[in-house]
């Protein structure tokens, strides 16, 4: 697969619009799903045409799901009874119109979900029903974004199989629009005095996380990333691979970054990303004193040759 370009400047307005659309759908999922550790009940998932909530169960016990079709550029609501209602995703469809259309469609099917109608974790304060400013939709950029998510998801799944400990699904967190997954060693993490309730749940246990984001104002270059929490001493002094990978400071901690273009332009993009993921995991795990060898699965490259 030839990975596409995705410079933030060329689609930033579209990215903001779909980020807000995704938050609306994500909040609906959060309102319907039973709580799970580390907020694993709230993300969306990559599927064969875009993003999906997967199956949810409405208050009237009807199973349904909401799907972003980024190939056909439609928003679908599908039920277990075979109903498939949708509306087009198009340039000019504002956040307010998207919110209204989705609630109306769900109400028609007796599936509507009340949510807190405001952005979360974004430097935006306009409520969803009042937001008519964000209405950009570049279909070509959206397809390229989905193709990157789809490819990255498959590599993350591959790497997840190298670990036998507790591992999160690969999922898209709608607060930051990043595709992510995490590994855990099983130890409770110390609780910082100033942590809020959302982060207290997210970081209740020692974790090494990995992901991809398409860039933002603070870090505009699309990148793969990894971080370790709590951050062990001298983590940022450890060597990363491949050569384009580097440590940076984001918030209170050290973040390992590998520019997306370094992967896209590599002779073997998949091997390049796997090298980065394994390098950042070993840096964090060794610095934090995780039992690396005990946590290797039978499918880890160091062991897989022994599997019949």
N, C-alpha and C positions, 0 to 999 in steps of 0.2 A: 504494500500500500504506500502511495506517495502522500505524505502528510502535507496538508495545505498551510499556507501562510495565514496568520491571524493577528496583524498589528492592531493594537487597541485603538489607535487614533482613527482607523478606518471604520470602526463599528461601535464606538463607545456609546453613542446615543441608543443604538439598538440593544446593546448589552444592558444598559440601565433599564430600558423598557421591559425586556424579557425577565430581568432579575425581579422586577416588581410583580410581573405576572406570576412568576414562579413562587414568590412569597405568598401570594393569595392562595394558590393551590396547596402549597406546603402547609399553610396554617389550617386549611381544611383537613389535611391528613393528620396534623397534630391533634385537632379537635376530636377525631374519630378513633384513633388507634390507642390501644392500651399502652400505658407508659412502659418504656424499657430503659435499661441502664444507659448512661451517657447520651441520652436523647436519641437513641437509635430508632425510635418510633416516628421521628419527624421528617427525615430526609426523603428525597425522591430518588429514582433509580434510572439508569440508562437502559433504554430498550432498543429494539431494532429500527425504530423510526424517530426516536427523540427521547423524551423523559416520561416517566409514569409514576403514579402513586402506588402502583400495584393494588391488590384487592383491599378495599376498605368495607366496613359494614355500617350502613346508615342507622340512624336512631330507630327506624322502623324495621331493622334487621335485613334490609335488602343489600346484597353484596354488589359493589360497583367500583369502578376505578376511573381516574381522570388521566388522560394522556395528552402530552404535547406531541403532535406529529410535525416534526421539523423537516420532513421530506415533502409531505403534502400540504404543509402549512395550515393545519387546522387544530383546534382544541376539541377533543372527543370526551364524552362521558359514556361509558359502556356499563351495562348492567348484566347480572347473571342470567336474566331472562331474555337476553338477546337484543335489547335496545341499544342503539348507537346514535346519540344525538351529538351534533357538532356545530361549530361556527368557525369561519376563516380567521387565521392570523394574518394580518396585513399591515402595511404601512398606513399610518393614520389612525389605527385602533389605539385609543388612549387607554391608560390604566383604568380610568373611571369607566369607560365603555366595556373593557374586558371584565371588570368586576361586576358590572351590571348584567352583562350577557351571561356570565357563568352562574350567578345567583339565580337569574331568571330560568335558565335551562334546568338547573338542579331543582328549583321550586316546581317546575312543570312535571318533573319526575318524582316529586315528593321526597327529595334527597338533600334539600338545602342544609348548609352548615353555617352557623353563626360564627364569625371570627372577629378578632380585634382588627379593625380596618385601618391599620397604619403600618408603615415600614418598620422593620426591626434590624438593628445593626447597620443602618445606612445613614449618611449625613443628609437625610431627607425627612421632612416632617409633615408634608401634605398627606392627608388621608387618601386611601385608595378611591373612595367615591368622588373625591374632589380633584383628583389629579388628571387634568387634561393636557398637561404640558409634555408628559412622556408618552410619545406615540410613534416612535420610530421603529421600523421593522425592515431590515435588509435581508431578504430571503437567502441570498448567496452567502452572506456572513454567518447566518444562523446555521445553514447546512454545514459550513466549514467547522463551526464550533461543535456541532453535534458529532461530526466525523472524528474530531480530536478526542472528544469525550468517549466515544465508542472504542477507539483504538486504545486510549489510556486505560479504560476500564478493563480491557482484556489483558494488558500487561500487568496491571495491579492484581488481577485475579491470579495470574501466573505466579507472581511473587508471593501472594498470600499463601499459596500452597507449600511454600518452603518452611513454614512455621507451624509448630504443633500446639502452641499456646492459644490463649483466647485472642481472637481476631475479629474485628468488626466486619460487617459487609462492606463492599465498595458502594458508596452512596454519595449523592449530591446534597450537600447542606445548603438550604436555600437562604440562610442568613447572609452567607458570603459568596454563594454561587461557586463553590469549589467542590471538585470531585475528590473524595478522601476516604482513607481507611486507616485503621490503627491496630497496633500490637500491644499486648499487655503481659506483664510478668506475673501478675497476681498479688502485688503488694499495694496496700492503701497508701495514697500520697498524702503528705502533710498539707493541711488546709491553710493557705495564706490568709492573713487577718483581714485583708481588704477585698476578698473575692466575693462576687455576687452569686446569687443562687443558681443562675444559669451555668456559669463556669464551674461552680462547686460540684454540680452534677457531672459536667463534661469531664472534669479533671479530678475525679474522686480517687482514681488509681493511677499508678505509674504507667506512662504510655509513651510510645514512640509512634508518631503519626506521619503520614505521607499523603501527598495530594498533587493536584494540578489546579491552578487558577489562570484565568485568561487575562489577568492584569487589572490594576486599579490605579487610582491617582497616586497612591504612595509608592507602588511598585508597578509601573506601567508595562513592563515586559512580561509577556506570558511565560510562566515558569512551572516547573515541577519543584516540590518542596518537601522538607522533612523537619521535624523538631522533636525534641525529647522533653518531657515534663514529669517530675521537676527536673530542671536542667542540672546535670552533674557538673562538678568543677572541671574547668578547662576543656569543656566540650568543643569550643570553637578553635582549639589548638590542634584538633585531630585532622588528619589528612582525608580529603574527599576525592572520589573518583566519579566520572572522568575529569580531565584537566579543566574543563569549563565550569565545574561545580565550585561553589564558594560559600563561605559563611557570611551572613549579614545580620544586623541587629534589627529586629522588628518587635516593637513593644518592649517588654522586660527581658526577652529571651533571644537566644541565637537561633537563626533559621538557616538551614542549608538550602541553597537554590541551585537549580540547573536550568538555564534558559531553554525554553521550548525550541527555539531555532537551533540550538546545539544538538538537540535530539533529531529534529526534522532534517537537518543537513548531514547527519552522520551516515556513514556507509551502511551501518546496521542499527537503525533507530531503536529497535526492541532491545538489543543487547546493551546499547548505551544507557537506556533508561533502567534496565535491570541492574546494571553496574552501579548506577547512582543510588538506587533504592537499597541495594545490599550494602554499599559503602556507608550510607547514612545510618542504616540500622546498626551496623557493627560499631560505628563511632559512638552512637548513643548507648547501645547495650553494653559495650565494654566499659565506657566511662561510668555508667550507672551500676555496674556489677551484676548484670543479668547473666544467668547460666546459659550462655549461647548454645553450647553443644547439646545440652539437654532439651532445648527448645527447637532444635532442628527437626523437621519432619522427615519421613522416609523419602520424600520427593525433592528434598534439597539437593542441588547439584553435587555437593560433596558426598551424598549418600545414595543418590538415585541409581548409580551404577550397580549397587548391591541388590537392587530390587529385581526379582525375576520377571 
